[in-house]
Every structure is written in structure tokens, then in C-alpha cells.
């Protein structure tokens, strides 16, 4: 199946959802938390500070300097990570649930290199599935294949597909770990998101996910692949995946993201002399993303969709398409999702309007999640303008509360 991305989808806002309602967006945050967020996002709004600080933090974390852990824990960790353990996440999960927001659990291990580490990660994911199965608020657990298989192996499979005996054993062990997780999720009534990663290992990840979807997505969608729509080939790949799934008689799980490795992808393509896999401009990415959204909604009985975007226009587009097609905001094949600690203006306003929406909540020991935290800092620093979108919304709520307190004081004195 081949379609062309829409040139410009209608971006008329859903009239009864105001994504700039910061009172709703930050209703779960105390004044003290809001002040801490304001300070943190001000720091992260400096590209120069993030650019120089990220490698320094990664270097210090690798050496596990004891003085660094409490600093990270009190600042960037508490903003973007749910906790160090599953039980440690419970308070954040419960607080989200009070506002109608679901949780997607993600054990923050990635880039592991030994069989011992891979098995440890697998076992932690199995515990996360058990934990999720006991809660009505955790429909999904997210996994990274680089936490379960050696990156060099994934790259070698994609590059040559010719494996020696030792590599073949590695491949079988990795596939068994992924299968064990998906099988356990099937038994426990939980779904699994498989994260997308760098393009030079993504074909191998897609192969793993395809096998899992074919095996487990027969009666319900257990396994979701992640489609990075900033790549030039991913819209067509989504359409081809749908066609293949229909021919082979199973449901497609599609988590849509724009992407998270743009600078790394472009630098590697330039260095190694191959075609840049990333679209040339943001408008093309947006068009591909919105075309993918509309396609999934058009085939929602055979596709389970997660709109994992921080883009308000894409959220509005989906809402309008759902209303046009009379799709219930609580349809089990539809989920909105944003990262924990970001885009609360989308998450909490969607939840208030009755849509299924979840926070992607990573957890793990402080030094384990450093790569994830660095990506979040870089993501915020890369946003153009004097301040990031996040900081602008926080400042808006800070001023609103200050005005509200002043008005209350004036009334008390009069």
C-alpha cells in the first residue's frame, strides 16, 4: 500500500480542550514543585550549558562518583524519572491515576554488553509486567532491545545477516529473552512497547518485533513496534507493516514518535558517506506523522495506535479525526502518551477531556538512567527560541498562581 503524506492537515483546535490551560496542566504540582521545575527548565534552556554539561555528567556517572548521585536525584532525576524501583514509583503512579492518567513503565537500562546484564534486564521487565498486572493504571511496559542484546550483534545482523556459531547463539538468546517478556505479558494481560533506536540497528529490532507481533497479536495487541516518523522511510514502512499484518492475520501495534536521535543520525551519515535517513525539514516530518496518525485511525479495528507525541497540533488532529469517525475517547486501541515530567499541558488536559492518555515513566538506579536523562536535557535545550516550550508554560502557571494569591490577599484585607 502506498499513500502520499497530507500536504497540510487541518490544525483547528478542538474547541473544548485548551492545551494552554496551565491550571489543569500543573494541578498535580505544589508551589514548591513548580518553583523547582521553573529553576530546572531555566538551566536546561541553555544549549551551551547542556552541550558542555552532558558529556561531563556522563563521564562522572561512569565513574559513579558518590557526590554526584544526590545532586542528580534532587534535580533532573526527580523531574523525569518515576523512582529507583517499582515500589519507589508507586506514589507517582497513584498521583497520576488521581487525575485520570495511566502509566507506561520503562526500566531505564540500555546499552548493556554482557549476558548477565541482559538476563538481569529481562528479569526486571518480567517483574514490571507482574507489577503492572496488579494495577488498573498500568496497561503497558516498555522495553529496549539494547538492554537485552549486544548493540554490536544487532548492527552485525543488520549489516551482513551472516552469523558465526557464537553470534548465532547470542541471537537465539536475545530472541528468547524478548519472547519470554512478550509471552509473560500475554499471560498477564499487559502490552509491550518495543522502543525504536538508531537506524543502523533498527532493521534488526524490527525483525524481532515482527516475530513477536506475528506470534502474540492474534486476539489482542500485545506487542507494539515504534515508528520514528522523522525518518524518510517510516511512513511507507508503517503502510507495508499493516499490509503484511493483514495478510498474515494478526493485529498491528503502532507507537508513533517523531524521533530522538536526529543529531547522531546526521553526524554518522555525513561521516560514513551514506544518505541522511532523516527528513530534510520539520514540515515533512509533521506531514508524515499526521499522515500516519490518520492512516491508523482509518484502520483502527486492525491497528492499535499510541500517539506518543508532544506536539499539540498532532493531538488536535487526532481528536478531530476521532470525532469525525465517532471513535470513543476510551477506545482500547487508542492511547495518547507523553514523557513523565514533560508536556503536562497535553497529558492532563487530555485526561480531563476523557481521553486515554498515559505518562511514559522510566525507573532505575540513578547512574543507570543517566543516558536517558541526558537525552531529556538535550531535547529541551534544542527547542528554538529564548526559552523552551516547557519553561514558557511553567512561567505562565507561576504568574497565574502569583496573581491568584495576590487577589486572595486583597479580598482578605478588604
C-alpha positions in Angstrom: 0.0 0.0 0.0 1.3 3.5 -0.9 -0.1 6.9 0.0 1.3 10.3 -0.1 1.5 12.3 3.1 -1.0 15.0 3.5 0.4 18.4 2.4 -1.2 20.2 5.4 -3.8 18.7 7.6 -6.3 21.0 9.3 -4.9 22.1 12.6 -8.1 23.7 14.0 -8.1 23.2 17.8 -10.6 21.0 19.5 -12.8 23.8 20.9 -13.4 22.3 24.3 -9.8 21.3 25.0 -7.4 24.1 25.9 -3.8 22.8 25.9 -2.6 26.1 27.3 -4.8 25.7 30.4 -1.8 25.6 32.8 -4.1 25.4 35.9 -5.2 21.9 34.7 -1.7 21.1 33.4 0.1 21.6 36.7 -2.8 20.8 39.1 -0.8 17.9 40.5 2.2 20.1 41.3 2.6 22.0 44.6 4.0 25.6 44.6 7.4 24.2 45.8 7.5 21.6 42.9 6.6 24.3 40.4 9.4 26.6 41.7 11.8 23.6 41.3 10.6 22.9 37.8 11.0 26.6 36.9 14.6 26.6 38.1 15.4 23.3 36.3 14.0 24.2 33.0 15.7 27.6 33.1 19.0 25.7 33.5 18.1 23.3 30.7 17.1 26.1 28.3 20.8 27.0 27.9 22.1 24.9 24.9 25.7 25.8 25.8 25.3 24.6 29.4 23.7 21.3 28.3 26.2 20.8 25.5 29.2 21.0 27.8 27.5 19.6 30.9 26.1 16.4 29.2 29.5 14.7 28.5 30.8 15.8 31.9 27.8 14.2 33.6 28.2 11.0 31.6 31.9 10.8 32.4 31.3 11.3 36.2 28.4 8.9 36.2 30.5 6.1 34.6 32.9 6.5 37.5 29.9 6.5 39.9 31.2 9.5 41.9 29.2 9.3 45.2 28.9 13.1 45.4 27.1 13.2 42.1 24.1 10.9 42.9 22.3 13.1 45.4 22.6 16.2 43.2 21.1 14.3 40.2 18.4 12.7 42.4 17.2 16.1 43.7 17.1 17.8 40.3 16.8 16.2 36.9 16.1 12.7 38.2 13.1 13.7 40.3 11.7 15.6 37.3 11.9 12.9 34.6 12.2 9.6 36.4 9.4 7.9 38.4 11.8 6.3 41.0 14.6 3.9 41.5 12.5 0.8 41.8 8.9 -0.3 41.0 7.8 0.3 44.6 9.5 3.7 44.5 7.3 4.6 41.5 4.1 3.8 43.3 3.5 7.3 44.7 3.9 8.9 41.2 1.7 6.2 39.6 -1.0 6.8 42.2 -0.8 10.6 41.8 -1.1 10.3 38.0 -4.1 8.0 38.4 -5.9 10.5 40.6 -6.0 12.8 37.6 -7.1 10.1 35.2 -3.6 9.5 33.7 -2.3 6.0 33.1 1.3 4.8 33.4 3.7 3.1 30.9 6.6 1.6 32.9 10.1 1.6 31.4 13.1 0.1 33.1 15.8 2.5 32.2 18.5 0.0 31.3 20.1 0.3 27.8 23.4 -0.3 26.1 24.2 -3.4 28.1 27.0 -5.7 26.9 27.0 -9.0 28.9 24.7 -12.0 29.1 24.5 -11.4 32.9 23.2 -7.9 32.4 20.8 -8.9 29.6 19.2 -11.6 31.9 19.0 -9.1 34.7 17.2 -6.6 32.5 14.8 -9.4 31.3 14.0 -10.4 34.8 13.4 -6.7 35.8 11.0 -6.4 32.8 9.2 -9.6 33.9 8.8 -8.0 37.4 7.5 -4.8 35.8 4.8 -6.9 33.9 3.8 -8.6 37.2 3.6 -5.2 38.9 1.5 -3.8 36.0 -0.9 -6.7 36.0 -1.8 -5.9 39.6 -2.8 -2.3 38.7 -5.6 -0.9 36.7 -3.5 2.1 35.9 -0.5 0.4 34.1 -1.6 -1.0 30.7 1.9 -1.2 29.1 5.5 -1.9 29.9 8.2 -0.5 27.5 11.4 -2.3 26.7 14.6 -1.6 24.8 16.3 -4.3 22.8 19.7 -2.8 23.6 19.0 -3.7 27.2 18.5 -7.4 26.1 21.1 -7.8 23.3 24.6 -6.5 22.4 24.5 -3.5 20.1 27.3 -4.8 18.1 25.4 -8.0 17.4 22.3 -6.1 16.3 24.4 -4.0 14.0 26.2 -7.0 12.6 22.9 -8.8 11.8 21.6 -5.7 10.0 24.8 -5.2 8.1 25.6 -8.8 6.9 23.0 -11.2 8.3 25.8 -13.8 8.3 26.4 -15.2 11.8 29.1 -17.4 13.1 28.3 -20.0 15.8 28.9 -17.7 18.8 26.8 -14.9 17.2 24.1 -17.3 16.3 23.9 -18.4 20.0 23.8 -14.7 21.0 21.0 -14.1 18.6 19.0 -17.0 19.8 19.5 -16.0 23.5 18.4 -12.4 22.7 15.3 -13.6 20.8 14.5 -15.9 23.7 14.7 -13.0 26.1 12.4 -10.8 24.0 10.0 -13.8 23.6 9.9 -14.5 27.3 8.9 -11.0 28.0 6.2 -10.9 25.4 4.9 -14.3 26.4 4.7 -13.2 30.0 2.8 -10.0 29.0 0.3 -12.1 27.1 -0.5 -14.3 30.1 -0.7 -11.3 32.4 -2.9 -9.1 30.2 -0.3 -6.4 29.8 1.0 -4.9 26.5 4.7 -4.3 25.5 6.1 -1.3 23.6 9.4 -2.0 21.9 11.3 1.3 21.7 12.9 2.4 18.4 16.6 3.0 18.4 19.3 4.1 15.9 18.8 3.4 12.2 21.8 1.1 12.0 20.3 -1.4 14.4 16.6 -0.7 13.8 16.1 -3.3 11.0 17.2 -6.0 13.4 14.8 -4.6 16.1 12.0 -4.6 13.5 12.8 -8.2 12.8 12.5 -9.1 16.5 9.2 -7.2 16.9 7.7 -8.6 13.7 8.2 -12.2 15.0 6.6 -11.2 18.4 3.6 -9.4 16.8 3.0 -12.4 14.5 3.1 -14.7 17.5 1.2 -12.8 20.1 -1.1 -10.2 18.4 -3.8 -12.6 17.4 -6.6 -11.9 19.8 -5.4 -8.6 21.2 -2.5 -6.3 20.6 0.2 -7.3 23.0 3.3 -6.1 21.1 3.8 -2.6 19.6 6.6 -1.5 17.2 7.8 2.1 17.4 7.8 4.1 14.2 10.2 7.1 14.2 8.4 9.4 11.7 11.4 11.8 11.2 12.9 9.0 9.1 12.2 9.4 5.4 11.2 5.7 5.0 9.0 5.1 8.1 5.6 6.2 6.7 5.9 3.6 3.9 7.3 1.1 6.4 4.1 1.6 8.5 1.9 1.0 5.5 3.8 -2.1 4.5 3.7 -3.4 8.0 -0.1 -3.0 8.0 -0.4 -4.8 4.7 1.8 -7.7 5.9 -0.1 -8.0 9.2 -3.5 -8.2 7.4 -2.2 -10.9 5.0 -0.8 -12.9 7.9 -3.9 -12.5 10.1 -2.7 -10.5 13.1 -3.2 -7.1 14.6 -0.6 -4.3 14.2 0.6 -2.4 17.3 1.9 1.1 16.2 3.5 3.6 18.6 4.2 6.7 16.7 7.0 9.1 17.6 8.8 11.8 15.7 12.3 10.6 16.8 15.1 11.1 19.3 18.4 10.6 17.6 18.5 13.3 14.9 21.9 14.8 15.5 23.6 11.4 16.0 21.9 10.1 12.8 23.0 13.0 10.7 26.6 13.1 12.0 27.0 9.4 11.3 25.5 9.6 7.8 27.9 12.5 7.0 30.9 10.8 8.5 30.3 7.4 6.7 29.0 8.9 3.4 25.5 7.4 3.2 22.2 9.2 2.6 20.9 11.0 5.7 17.9 8.9 6.9 16.2 12.0 8.5 13.7 14.2 6.6 15.1 17.5 5.4 12.7 19.8 7.3 10.2 19.8 10.1 7.2 20.3 7.9 7.9 17.0 6.1 8.2 15.2 9.5 4.9 16.7 10.6 3.2 15.8 7.4 4.5 12.2 7.6 3.5 12.0 11.3 0.0 13.3 10.7 -0.5 11.0 7.7 0.5 8.1 9.8 -2.0 9.1 12.5 -4.8 9.4 10.0 -4.0 6.1 8.5 -4.0 4.3 11.8 -7.3 5.9 12.8 -8.8 4.9 9.4 -8.0 1.2 10.2 -8.4 1.3 14.0 -10.1 -2.1 14.2 -6.9 -3.7 13.0 -4.4 -1.3 14.4 -3.7 -0.3 18.0 -2.3 3.3 18.0 -0.2 5.1 20.6 0.2 8.8 19.7 3.4 9.3 21.6 4.0 12.9 20.7 4.5 16.2 22.5 3.0 18.1 19.5 -0.2 19.8 20.3 -1.2 20.1 16.6 -1.0 16.3 16.2 -3.1 15.8 19.3 -5.7 18.2 18.0 -5.7 16.5 14.6 -6.3 13.1 16.2 -9.1 14.4 18.3 -10.8 15.9 15.3 -10.4 12.6 13.3 -11.8 10.6 16.2 -14.8 12.9 16.4 -15.4 12.7 12.6 -15.3 8.9 12.7 -17.2 8.7 16.0 -14.4 6.8 17.7 -14.8 6.7 21.5 -12.1 8.6 23.5 -11.8 5.4 25.5 -11.4 3.1 22.6 -9.0 0.3 23.7 -6.9 0.6 20.5 -6.1 4.3 21.2 -3.7 5.8 23.6 -2.0 9.2 23.8 1.3 9.3 25.6 3.9 11.9 26.8 7.1 11.6 28.8 7.0 11.9 32.6 8.0 15.4 33.6 7.2 16.9 30.2 4.2 18.2 28.2 1.8 18.1 31.2 -0.3 20.6 29.3 -1.2 17.9 26.9 -1.4 15.0 29.3 -3.6 16.4 32.0 -5.9 18.3 29.6 -6.5 15.2 27.5 -7.2 13.2 30.6 -9.7 15.9 31.8 -11.5 15.6 28.5 -11.9 11.9 28.9 -9.2 10.5 26.6 -7.0 7.5 27.3 -3.6 9.1 28.0 -0.5 7.8 29.8 2.8 9.1 31.1 5.9 7.2 30.0 7.5 6.6 33.4 11.1 5.4 33.4 12.7 4.0 36.5 16.0 2.6 37.7 19.1 3.4 39.7 20.4 7.0 39.3 23.5 6.1 37.4 21.7 3.6 35.1 19.3 6.2 33.8 21.9 8.9 33.0 21.8 8.3 29.2 18.0 8.8 29.3 18.3 12.0 31.4 20.9 13.5 29.1 18.6 12.9 26.2 15.8 14.8 28.0 18.1 17.7 28.8 19.3 17.9 25.2 15.8 17.7 23.9 14.8 20.7 25.9 17.9 22.7 25.1 17.4 22.1 21.3 14.0 23.8 21.3 14.4 27.1 19.4 13.5 30.5 21.0 14.6 32.3 24.1 13.0 29.7 26.4 11.7 26.2 25.8 8.0 25.4 25.5 8.1 23.8 28.9 9.6 26.8 30.6 7.1 29.1 29.0 4.2 27.1 30.3 5.7 26.8 33.8 6.2 30.6 33.8 2.6 31.1 32.8 1.4 29.0 35.7 3.8 30.6 38.1 2.4 34.1 37.2 -1.2 32.8 37.4 -0.7 31.4 40.9 1.1 34.6 42.0 -1.8 36.7 40.7 -4.3 34.4 42.3 -2.6 34.7 45.7 -2.4 38.5 45.4 -6.2 38.6 44.6 -7.0 36.3 47.6 -4.9 38.6 49.8 -6.6 41.7 48.5 -10.0 40.2 49.2 -9.0 39.1 52.7 -7.9 42.7 53.5 -11.0 44.4 52.1 
